[in-house]
Amino acid sequence: VIDTGIHAQHLDLDEGKVIAFKDFVNGRTEAYDDNGHGTHVAATIAGDGDARSDGLYKGVAPSAALVGVKVLDANGSGTMETVTAAIDWVVQNKDAYGIEAINLSLGASGCANGTELASVAVNNAAAAGLVVAVAAGNEGPGQCTVGSPGAAAGALTVGAMDDTGSGGFRLASFSSRGKTADGRVKPDLVAPGVAVTSAQTGTTSGYASFDGTSMATPFVAGVALLA
């Protein structure tokens, strides 16, 4: 989970679920999340649902372990250079931690062609055998709104669906969409991304509900881990 970090004290994410943590922002060694975005994403992927007696908000792959890689600060900001370094770190350490998938619920705005450094890093990760789920972005509904690294050819780029209305599933209006700057179709698939409830950082049993392609992407990463 390349994001803002992971709050490993939440009951859905504790008991050793976070097996490693790399902090490119503050250099800390113990898992933490001073923003909340990464915790929400991580629990959608692999939260075990223990914070509620009914396990209502269990993640997609509750038996999976997590490696947190912090690249975004407390404000959710960061650089694509840091993201690129983080992707490369994951590839270098995938065998040590048994990493099978990368979740990138982040990206730059604009219309990219997939040749930027972060996209190249994504392609390298995919070539190394990793599933790389990347958020399409929230710059819709206009076309050619998928930025880096969602434009990477090797990315499994994820748009957001809205299933909260009486009409059933539809593409969320904010969800970025292609084509890419070089004419390729993106996103590759879509997943629920409106009113998604998952673990809240700074709490042991709290939950928060967010919208975004960031929320859709971990559904795809989680499903990949079930394969």
C-alpha positions in Angstrom: 0.0 0.0 0.0 1.9 3.0 -1.3 0.0 5.9 0.4 -0.1 8.0 3.5 0.8 5.1 5.8 -1.2 2.6 7.8 -2.6 2.9 11.3 -1.8 -0.6 12.5 -3.6 -0.1 15.9 -7.0 -0.3 14.3 -8.7 -3.6 15.2 -9.2 -4.4 11.6 -5.4 -4.0 10.9 -3.7 -5.1 14.1 -2.3 -8.5 15.3 0.7 -8.4 13.0 -1.2 -7.8 9.7 1.2 -5.0 8.8 4.4 -7.0 8.3 6.7 -4.2 7.1 6.7 -0.4 6.9 8.9 2.0 4.8 8.6 5.7 5.4 9.8 7.9 2.5 8.4 11.1 4.2 9.6 11.2 7.8 11.9 8.2 8.0 10.0 6.5 10.9 10.2 2.7 11.2 6.9 1.9 13.0 3.7 1.9 11.0 1.6 5.1 11.3 -0.8 7.2 9.3 -1.1 10.9 10.0 -3.7 11.5 7.3 -6.1 8.6 7.1 -6.2 7.9 3.4 -3.8 4.9 3.5 -5.5 3.3 6.4 -8.9 3.5 4.7 -7.3 1.9 1.5 -5.4 -0.8 3.5 -8.5 -1.9 5.3 -10.5 -2.2 2.1 -7.9 -4.5 0.8 -7.2 -6.6 3.8 -9.1 -5.5 7.0 -10.2 -8.5 9.0 -13.4 -6.9 10.3 -12.6 -7.5 14.0 -13.6 -3.9 15.0 -17.3 -4.9 14.7 -18.9 -8.0 16.1 -20.7 -8.5 12.8 -17.6 -8.0 10.7 -19.6 -5.7 8.4 -16.6 -3.8 7.0 -14.3 -6.7 6.4 -11.9 -6.1 3.5 -11.8 -8.0 0.2 -8.9 -10.2 1.2 -9.0 -10.4 5.0 -6.3 -13.0 5.3 -3.7 -11.0 3.4 -0.8 -9.3 5.0 0.2 -5.7 4.3 3.3 -3.7 3.7 2.9 0.0 4.2 5.0 2.4 2.1 4.5 6.1 3.1 5.0 8.6 0.3 2.3 11.2 1.1 2.5 13.5 4.1 -0.1 14.5 6.6 -1.8 16.7 4.0 -1.9 13.9 1.5 0.7 15.6 -0.7 3.9 14.2 -2.2 6.0 14.0 -5.3 6.0 11.6 -8.2 9.8 11.2 -7.7 9.0 9.8 -4.2 6.3 7.5 -5.6 8.7 6.3 -8.3 11.3 5.5 -5.6 8.7 3.7 -3.6 7.6 1.5 -6.5 11.2 0.6 -7.1 11.6 -0.3 -3.4 8.7 -2.6 -3.5 10.1 -4.4 -6.5 13.4 -4.8 -4.8 11.8 -6.2 -1.6 8.9 -8.2 -3.1 10.6 -11.5 -2.4 11.6 -10.6 1.1 8.0 -9.8 2.1 6.1 -12.0 -0.4 4.5 -9.0 -2.1 2.0 -9.9 -4.9 0.3 -6.6 -5.6 0.8 -2.9 -5.3 -2.0 -0.4 -4.6 -1.5 3.1 -5.8 -4.5 5.2 -4.8 -2.7 8.4 -5.9 -1.5 10.1 -9.1 -0.9 13.4 -10.9 -3.6 15.3 -12.7 -3.6 15.9 -16.4 -3.6 13.7 -19.5 -0.5 11.4 -19.5 0.9 9.2 -22.2 2.5 6.6 -19.9 6.1 7.4 -20.5 6.6 9.4 -17.2 9.1 8.0 -14.7 6.3 6.8 -12.3 4.6 5.0 -15.2 7.9 3.4 -16.2 8.3 2.2 -12.6 4.8 0.7 -12.8 5.6 -1.1 -16.0 8.8 -2.5 -14.4 6.8 -3.7 -11.4 4.2 -5.4 -13.6 7.1 -7.0 -15.6 8.4 -8.3 -12.3 5.2 -10.2 -11.8 3.3 -7.8 -9.5 -0.3 -6.7 -10.0 -0.3 -2.9 -9.9 -3.7 -1.4 -9.2 -3.7 2.4 -9.9 -6.4 4.9 -9.3 -7.6 6.6 -12.5 -8.0 9.9 -10.8 -10.9 12.2 -9.8 -10.7 14.7 -12.7 -13.8 13.6 -14.6 -16.2 13.7 -16.3 -14.0 15.1 -19.1 -12.1 12.8 -21.4 -8.3 12.5 -21.4 -8.1 13.0 -17.7 -6.0 10.0 -16.6 -2.6 11.2 -15.3 0.5 9.5 -14.2 0.9 6.7 -13.2 -2.6 5.6 -14.1 -1.7 6.0 -17.8 1.0 3.3 -17.5 0.4 0.4 -19.9 1.3 -2.0 -17.2 -1.1 -0.5 -14.7 -4.5 -2.1 -13.9 -6.1 1.4 -13.9 -9.3 1.6 -11.8 -12.2 4.0 -12.2 -15.0 4.5 -9.7 -18.6 3.3 -9.9 -21.6 4.7 -8.0 -24.2 2.1 -6.8 -26.0 4.4 -4.3 -29.0 5.2 -6.6 -32.1 3.4 -7.6 -30.8 3.0 -11.2 -28.0 0.6 -10.1 -24.3 1.0 -11.1 -23.1 3.9 -13.1 -19.7 5.6 -13.6 -19.2 8.2 -11.0 -19.1 11.7 -12.5 -15.8 12.5 -10.9 -14.0 9.4 -12.2 -11.2 10.2 -14.7 -11.4 8.6 -18.1 -9.4 8.2 -21.3 -8.3 8.0 -23.8 -4.7 8.5 -22.7 -2.6 11.2 -24.5 -1.3 8.5 -26.8 -4.7 7.1 -27.6 -5.0 4.1 -25.3 -8.2 3.1 -23.5 -8.2 3.8 -19.8 -9.4 2.9 -17.2 -9.0 -0.8 -17.5 -11.9 -1.6 -15.2 -14.1 0.0 -12.5 -15.1 -0.8 -8.9 -17.3 0.8 -6.2 -15.9 4.2 -5.3 -18.8 6.2 -3.8 -19.6 6.1 0.0 -17.1 3.4 0.7 -16.8 2.7 4.4 -13.4 1.5 5.9 -11.1 1.9 8.8 -10.5 5.4 10.3 -7.0 6.3 11.4 -6.3 7.3 15.0 -9.0 5.0 16.3 -9.2 1.4 17.2 -12.7 0.7 15.9 -13.9 3.8 14.1 -14.9 3.9 10.4 -15.1 6.7 7.8 -16.9 6.9 4.4 -15.1 8.4 1.4 -15.6 8.8 -2.3 -13.0 8.5 -5.0 -11.1 6.3 -7.4 -8.7 5.9 -4.5 -11.5 3.9 -2.8 -12.2 1.8 -5.9 -8.6 0.8 -6.5 -8.2 -1.3 -3.3 -11.2 -3.5 -4.2 -9.3 -4.5 -7.3 -6.0 -5.1 -5.5 -7.9 -7.2 -2.9 -9.5 -9.3 -5.6 -6.1 -9.8 -7.2 -4.8 -11.2 -3.9 -7.7 -13.8 -3.8 -6.6 -15.3 -7.2 
